[in-house]
Amino acid sequence: MLHKLNNFLEKSTGLRLIHVERRKPIPDTKHPGTNNLIVEFIGASCVGKTTLCNHFIKNYVSKQEKKVMDKIELASFDTSTIELKNAQANILKEKICFFGEKKGMEASARIGKINKLYIFLKEDYLIANYLSNSLLVLDEHLLSRFYNEFPKDKDLEELLKNRLFIHCTLSSKAHIKRIKERSKRRIKPKFYKDYYGKELENAPRKQLGKKEELAALLAQKGARILEVDVADDLEKNAKQIDQWVSHHLSMKEKNHT
């Protein structure tokens, strides 16, 4: 699949996908990943989702009976031998056509977006077909890459069935204040590094709006979403997430037995 994809991209754009080296071999035996669960945190840059995600992993998920993985451990697998099939393969083909037809986008930008999506799709295929009895807590993973350009319903349904979403929200005023505080400490988030003055106020509003739109569209498609106001106490939010995730895990176990 990678060979054919690279040939297609090289002919159409003159560029090839970056091959990302991974360290850990994938399991020898395939497992239907029906007993896995993905918890994906979504939200605008700099609202505090990574802080909340890390706190949740550190203080709560360790007590789960399932094997817990974060995005770093998931990315450590060597997925070079994986050949995409089913929903993941369909989505990749669809997105190659989409970016190939999109006007006004430079070839390097197209390749960058396809390459990132390809990596995430391989990781998703790994979860669905090779991992077993795992709980994956991921900060902005596959579904956050689509915005309102979702895959076809059948493929999207396949991606959603073992996923929960934590939508991290924050008021526009609090969001801008947080970005400005980080800027004073010279750690302005990468997404906002080129914005100043009024632009720095407008960009976060647009980001919040986009993520709210994503969450609303996911909900319309049947996704299970918990909305969390990150302005609330960190421990309170982590506990709320733990209770919600534990409930869905117990329901999943009942349906599985």
N, C-alpha and C positions, 0 to 999 in steps of 0.2 A: 504493500500500500504506500509506504513512504517513497519507494523508488518511483512508482507511477506518479505520485503527487509532485515530487521534485521535478520530474521530466515535464509535466504539464506547466508548472510554474516557470521553469527555465525557458520553455518555448514562448510563453505568453508575456513574461516580464523580464527575462534575462537573469532572474535571481533564483536562489534555492533556499529551502528551509534550513534554519540552523539546527544542527543535530545536537541535542542536549544530552550529555553523559550523565548517567545515574549510577549509583554505587551498589545498591542492594538488588540481588536477583529477585524476580517475581516468583511466587510459589510454583512448584512443578505441576501441581494438579489444579484444574479448574474447579471452582465452586460457584454454584448459582448464588449471587450475593443477596438473596432475599432476606437474610437475617442481619444484614448490615444497615446502618442508619447514618445518614449525613446530616449534620447540623451546620447550615451555612449562614454566617453573619453577613448582612448586607446593610449598606448605609453610605452616606456621603463621606468623602475624605475629611478627616479631622473632627468627626463628631464624637469619637471615643470608642468605636466598635472594636478596635484591636485591643485596647486596654480591657474592655469588658470580656472579650473572647479569651484573652490570656488569663484573666482572673477566674473565669468559669472553668477553664481547663485545669488550672493549678489547684483550685479549692473544692471542686465538685466532682468532675468526671472520673477522678481516680478511684472513687468508690464503686463505679460501675463494674459489673461482671464481664462486660465486653472488653476487647482490646481497644484502647483509645489511641487515636492518631491525630496529630495536627498536620497543618499543610507542609511543614518542614519534613516530617517523617514520610508523608505521602510522596513528596517530591524526591525522596532519596532512592526510590525504586528505579531500576533500569527497565524502562518501558520500550526500549529500542526493538525488541522482538515482537511486540504486540502489533497485530494487524486488526485495525478497526473493522467491526461488523455491526449489523443491526442499527439501532438509533444513532449511535455515535458516528458511524460511517456515513449515514444519510445526511446528518447535520453538517459534516465536513464538506461533502460534495455540494450541498446547498449553499454554504457560506463561500466556497471558492467561486461559485457562479455569481453570487451576490456582489462580492468585492471586485470580481473581474469586470462586472458591468457598471460599477459605480464610477461616475464621472468626477473629475476634479481631485482625485486622490492619487498621490504619488505612489510609484511601484514599491518603494521601501516601506511606506505606511501600510500598504496592502499586505505585504509579506509579513510585517510585524504583527498585524492583527490575526492573520491566518495562523502564524506560528504559535502565538499565545493560545489561540483556541485549540489548535492541534495538541498541544501539551496537556491542556485541561481535559480534552476529550479522551486522551490516552489514560489519564489518571482516573477518569470516570469509568472507563471500560475496565480498568484494573480493579476498581472497587466492585463493579457489577459482576465480574467473572472470575476473579482470582482470590479476593479477600473473603474471609468468613468470620462471622460473629464479631464484627468491628463497629466501633462508634467513631466517626470521623468528624472532628470539630474544625471547620475551615473558615478562615477569614476571607470573604469575597472569592468565591470559586467560580464554577462553570456558569450558573444561571445569571450571575451579575454581568456577564459579557454580552448579553443579548439586548438589554433594554426593551424596546418595543418591537424588535425584530426576532420574534420567537420562532423556534422550529415548528414544523407541521405538528398538528395536534397529537397524532399517534406517537411521534418521537418525543414530544414534550412530556406526554403522559408517562413514558418510560423513565424519563429523567426525574420526574416529580414523585414517583411512587415511594421511594425510600429516602425522601428529603424533607427536612424541616428548615424553616427560615426564621432567623431572628432579625427583624427590621429595627435597626438602631436609629432613633429619631432624636431631633434636637430643634429647639426654636431657632429661627433665622438669627435673631439678636444674640442668643447664647453661642451659636455657631461662629459668627463673625468675631465675637469677643475672644473665643478660644483660639482662633487663627491668629488674631492680632497679638495675643499673649505669647504664642509660640514664636511669632515673628520677632518680638522684642528679645527673645532668648536666642535668636538666629537659628531657629529650627523650623522655619516656615515649611509647611507640608509641600512636597514636590508638585502636587497638582496646582497649587496657588502661587508658586514661586515667581511667576511673571506678572502677577496682578498687584496693582497699587491703587491707593485712593478709592474712588468710587467703584472702580472695577473690582477691587478686593471685596467690596460689599455685594456686588451683583453676582459674581461668580459662585459664591457659596449658596446663594438663593437658588440659582439655576441647578446646582448639584443636588440640593435638598429636593427640589421639584422633580428632577429626573429619577431619584431613588424612590420617591413617593409614588411616582407613576409606575415604576418597575414593580413595586410591592402590590399596587392595585391591580395591575395586569396579571401578575402571578396568582393573586387571590381569585380573579375571575376565571383563571384556568384550573382552579381547584387546589392550588398550593396551600399547605398548612403554614401559617405565618403568625408569629408572636411579635407584637409591636412593643418595643421597650424605649422609654424615655431615658436617655443616658444622662440627663440632668439629675435624675434621682440617685440615691445612694448606690454605690457600686455593689456592695454586699447584698442589698435588697434586690437589685436587678438580677444578680447571679443566682440568688436563691429562687427567684421567680422562674428563671430559665430552667434551672435544675428540676423544679417541680413539673414544669410543662414537658420537658424532654423525658423525664422518668415516666410520666403518664403515657406518652406515646410509645415508649419502649415496652411498657407492660401490656399495652393494647396489642402491640406487634407480636409479642411473645404468645399472647392468648390466641391470636389469629393463626399463628404459625403451628401451634400444637393441635 
